[in-house]
Amino acid sequence: MKKVLKWIGIVLGSLIGLILLAGIVMVMIGNSRLNKTYDFPPSNITIPTDAASIERGKHRVEALCQGCHGPDLGGINQWFNAGPIGTVDSTNLTSGEGGFASEATSDEDFVRAIRHGIGLDGKPIFMPAVESTSYLSDEDLGAIIAYVKSVPPVDHVTNGHNFTPLAKILFVLGQLPNMPAETVSHEIHVTAPEAGATMEYGEYMVNTNDCRACHGPDLNGGPFPDPTITKISPNLTPGGELSAWTEEEFITAIRTGVMPSGYKLDNEFMPWETFRNYTDDELKAIWLYLQSLPALPQWTK
């Protein structure tokens, strides 16, 4: 009996040792991916200085950036907090103390962050929106950078991303999303269709405004990028509830947060309070694009 117990102890000890070793190896692989440095040719994007372009940049920032970086773009502490997985502070984008604009040495630093998901040190940043902002045209990206550089400085030091060993293991196992720098196309120059209430421009707006991050790559719903949220996002294709809506009802829902049924959208899950900053033509374009999609069934687990 003692020999049996001894062998059971040896086997269990070996298994525990192998599990620990595997965990250490995966943490090391995760660290390697998180600390990988990237380098891209300069884009040489022209950053405009005229009032109209800066106003255009302000418009895009209000609908695209303020939800994560705050109304003053000063960053948000623990913007993402998943307990045992870790925390993420959204970056202070201004020229104040701790701000990205105060530490950037050139406009290319902004381009690398927004289009490629790369920080000032050349390492990947946890900025999920990069999977959308990488589609921004050179003109829109230049306007956004121009506006961000013009906002009043905010003194606020944030702490970036702080991932636990568990997060790094889940990251390597594919249970957490890749860093945006590992997935985006890294095009140096991007063009957009002419702005207007067209299906083509609607596709551009959807691609550049994080819609697919929550509603899935085919826009028929999916899990939220935050693994702590168990809700499933709704289907935006004609196979979902929007098939019974009119364009006017769609625009009203985005503007007021109230659906035709009277249901009030929760801004935490559907940030209509920032999306309501879209122009009428932008919303009409988005509507036309959504209506052009194939009618897909609601995504389920």
C-alpha positions in Angstrom: 0.0 0.0 0.0 2.9 2.3 0.9 4.5 1.7 -2.5 1.2 2.5 -4.3 0.8 5.8 -2.3 4.4 6.6 -3.1 3.9 6.1 -6.8 0.7 8.1 -6.7 2.6 10.9 -5.0 5.4 10.8 -7.6 2.9 10.8 -10.5 0.9 13.7 -9.0 4.1 15.6 -8.2 5.3 15.1 -11.8 2.0 16.3 -13.2 2.0 19.4 -11.0 5.6 20.1 -12.0 4.7 19.7 -15.8 1.7 22.0 -15.4 3.9 24.7 -13.6 6.6 24.3 -16.2 4.0 24.7 -19.0 2.6 27.8 -17.3 6.0 29.4 -17.0 6.8 28.7 -20.6 3.5 30.2 -21.7 4.1 33.3 -19.6 7.5 33.7 -21.2 5.9 33.4 -24.7 3.2 35.9 -23.7 5.9 38.3 -22.5 7.8 37.9 -25.7 4.7 38.8 -27.8 3.9 41.8 -25.6 7.5 43.1 -25.7 8.0 42.5 -29.4 9.1 45.7 -31.2 7.8 46.8 -34.5 9.1 49.2 -37.1 7.2 50.6 -40.1 8.2 52.9 -42.9 7.1 56.5 -42.3 3.8 57.4 -43.7 4.6 61.1 -44.2 1.0 61.9 -43.7 0.3 65.6 -43.9 -1.1 67.0 -40.7 -3.4 69.9 -41.6 -3.5 73.2 -39.8 -6.6 74.8 -41.3 -9.7 75.3 -39.1 -12.0 73.2 -41.3 -9.7 70.1 -41.0 -9.3 70.6 -37.3 -13.1 70.8 -36.9 -13.3 67.6 -38.9 -10.8 66.0 -36.6 -12.9 67.1 -33.6 -16.0 65.5 -35.1 -14.2 62.2 -35.6 -12.7 62.3 -32.1 -16.1 63.0 -30.4 -17.6 59.9 -32.0 -14.6 57.6 -32.0 -12.1 58.5 -29.2 -13.9 60.2 -26.3 -15.7 57.0 -25.2 -12.4 55.4 -24.2 -10.1 58.4 -23.5 -12.7 60.7 -21.8 -14.4 63.9 -22.8 -11.1 65.9 -22.2 -8.9 63.0 -23.8 -7.1 62.9 -20.5 -7.4 59.1 -20.2 -9.4 56.9 -17.8 -7.9 54.9 -14.9 -8.9 51.2 -15.0 -10.9 51.7 -18.2 -10.7 47.9 -18.4 -10.7 45.9 -15.2 -11.0 42.1 -15.5 -9.8 41.2 -12.0 -7.5 38.1 -12.2 -6.7 39.0 -15.8 -5.5 42.5 -15.1 -6.2 46.2 -15.7 -5.8 48.7 -18.5 -5.8 52.5 -18.2 -6.7 54.3 -21.4 -4.0 56.8 -22.5 -4.0 60.5 -21.8 -3.7 61.8 -25.4 -3.0 65.4 -24.5 0.2 67.4 -24.1 -0.2 67.6 -20.3 1.9 65.6 -17.8 1.7 61.9 -18.6 0.1 62.7 -22.0 1.0 61.0 -25.3 1.3 64.3 -27.1 3.8 65.5 -24.5 6.0 62.5 -25.0 5.6 62.0 -28.8 8.6 63.3 -30.8 6.9 63.4 -34.2 3.6 63.1 -35.9 4.6 59.6 -36.9 4.3 58.5 -33.3 0.6 59.3 -33.5 0.3 57.4 -36.8 2.0 54.3 -35.4 -0.3 54.3 -32.4 -3.6 54.9 -34.2 -2.9 53.0 -37.4 -0.6 50.2 -36.2 -1.2 49.8 -32.5 2.4 50.6 -31.6 3.5 52.7 -28.6 6.4 55.2 -28.3 8.7 52.3 -27.4 7.8 50.3 -30.5 5.9 47.7 -28.5 2.2 46.8 -29.0 -0.4 48.7 -27.1 -3.7 47.3 -25.8 -6.0 49.6 -27.9 -8.7 47.4 -29.3 -10.0 50.3 -31.4 -6.9 50.0 -33.6 -8.7 47.2 -35.5 -11.0 50.0 -36.6 -8.7 53.1 -36.7 -6.3 51.2 -39.0 -8.9 51.8 -41.7 -9.0 55.6 -41.3 -8.0 57.4 -44.4 -4.9 59.5 -44.5 -7.1 62.7 -44.5 -9.2 61.6 -41.5 -6.2 60.4 -39.6 -4.3 63.7 -40.3 -7.4 65.7 -39.1 -7.7 63.6 -35.9 -4.0 64.1 -35.1 -4.3 67.8 -35.8 -7.3 68.1 -33.4 -5.7 66.0 -30.6 -2.6 68.2 -30.7 -4.8 71.3 -30.3 -6.8 70.3 -27.2 -5.9 71.8 -23.8 -3.3 69.9 -21.8 -4.5 67.6 -19.1 -2.1 66.5 -16.3 -2.9 62.9 -15.7 -0.4 60.0 -15.5 -1.9 56.7 -16.5 -0.4 53.2 -16.2 -1.0 51.5 -19.5 -1.8 47.8 -19.5 -1.0 45.5 -16.6 -1.6 41.9 -17.5 -1.3 39.1 -14.9 0.5 35.8 -15.6 -3.0 34.2 -16.0 -3.8 36.7 -18.7 -0.6 35.9 -20.5 -1.3 32.2 -20.3 -4.9 32.7 -21.7 -3.4 35.0 -24.3 -1.1 32.3 -25.6 -3.8 29.7 -25.5 -6.0 31.9 -27.7 -8.6 32.5 -25.0 -8.0 36.2 -25.2 -7.8 38.3 -28.4 -4.5 39.0 -30.0 -2.9 42.4 -29.6 -4.2 44.7 -32.4 -0.6 45.0 -33.8 -0.7 41.3 -34.5 -3.9 41.4 -36.6 -4.2 44.7 -38.5 -3.1 45.1 -42.1 -0.4 47.8 -41.4 -1.1 49.6 -44.6 1.0 52.8 -44.8 -1.6 54.8 -46.8 -5.3 54.4 -46.7 -7.9 56.1 -48.9 -11.7 56.5 -48.3 -14.7 56.8 -50.6 -16.1 60.3 -51.0 -18.1 61.3 -48.0 -21.8 61.2 -48.4 -25.0 59.3 -47.8 -23.9 56.3 -49.8 -23.5 52.6 -49.1 -19.8 52.8 -49.9 -19.2 55.5 -47.3 -21.4 53.6 -44.8 -19.0 50.7 -45.1 -16.1 53.0 -44.4 -17.9 54.4 -41.4 -18.7 51.0 -40.0 -15.1 49.8 -40.5 -13.6 52.8 -38.8 -16.0 53.0 -35.8 -15.6 49.8 -33.9 -18.9 48.3 -35.0 -17.4 44.9 -35.8 -15.5 44.8 -32.5 -18.8 44.2 -30.7 -21.2 43.1 -33.4 -18.9 40.5 -34.9 -16.9 40.5 -38.2 -20.1 39.8 -40.2 -22.2 42.2 -38.0 -24.6 39.4 -37.0 -23.8 39.7 -33.3 -21.2 38.1 -31.2 -19.4 38.2 -27.8 -18.2 41.6 -26.5 -14.4 42.1 -26.6 -14.4 42.4 -22.8 -14.5 38.8 -21.5 -16.2 39.9 -18.3 -19.3 40.9 -20.2 -21.5 37.8 -20.9 -24.1 39.6 -23.0 -24.2 38.8 -26.8 -24.4 41.8 -29.1 -27.4 41.9 -31.5 -27.5 41.2 -35.2 -27.3 44.3 -37.4 -27.9 42.5 -40.7 -31.3 42.3 -42.3 -31.6 38.9 -40.5 -32.0 40.8 -37.2 -34.4 43.2 -35.6 -33.3 46.1 -37.9 -35.1 44.5 -40.7 -38.3 45.9 -39.3 -36.9 49.4 -38.7 -37.0 52.4 -41.0 -34.1 54.7 -41.7 -35.7 57.4 -39.5 -36.1 54.9 -36.6 -32.5 53.9 -36.9 -31.3 57.5 -36.8 -33.6 58.2 -33.8 -32.3 55.2 -31.9 -28.7 56.4 -32.4 -29.6 60.0 -31.5 -31.7 59.3 -28.4 -30.7 55.8 -27.3 -34.3 54.7 -27.6 -35.3 51.9 -29.9 -38.7 51.8 -31.8 -39.9 49.3 -29.2 -39.3 51.9 -26.4 -36.3 49.9 -25.1 -33.5 52.2 -23.8 -30.1 51.3 -25.0 -27.4 50.9 -22.2 -24.6 53.2 -23.2 -22.1 50.9 -21.4 -22.7 48.3 -24.1 -23.9 50.4 -27.0 -22.1 53.8 -26.8 -24.9 55.8 -28.5 -24.0 58.9 -26.5 -20.9 59.2 -28.6 -22.3 57.8 -31.8 -25.1 60.4 -31.8 -22.4 62.9 -32.8 -22.5 61.4 -36.3 -24.0 63.7 -39.0 -27.3 62.8 -40.7 -25.4 61.8 -43.9 -23.1 59.5 -41.9 -26.0 57.8 -40.2 -27.8 57.4 -43.5 -24.7 56.0 -45.1 -24.4 53.4 -42.2 -28.0 52.5 -42.6 -27.6 51.9 -46.3 -24.6 49.7 -45.8 -26.3 47.7 -43.1 -29.4 47.2 -45.3 -27.1 45.9 -48.1 -25.7 43.0 -46.1 -26.9 39.5 -46.4 -29.6 38.5 -43.9 -27.6 36.4 -41.5 -29.0 34.6 -38.4 -28.2 35.9 -35.0 -24.8 34.7 -33.7 -25.0 32.3 -30.8 -22.4 30.6 -28.7 
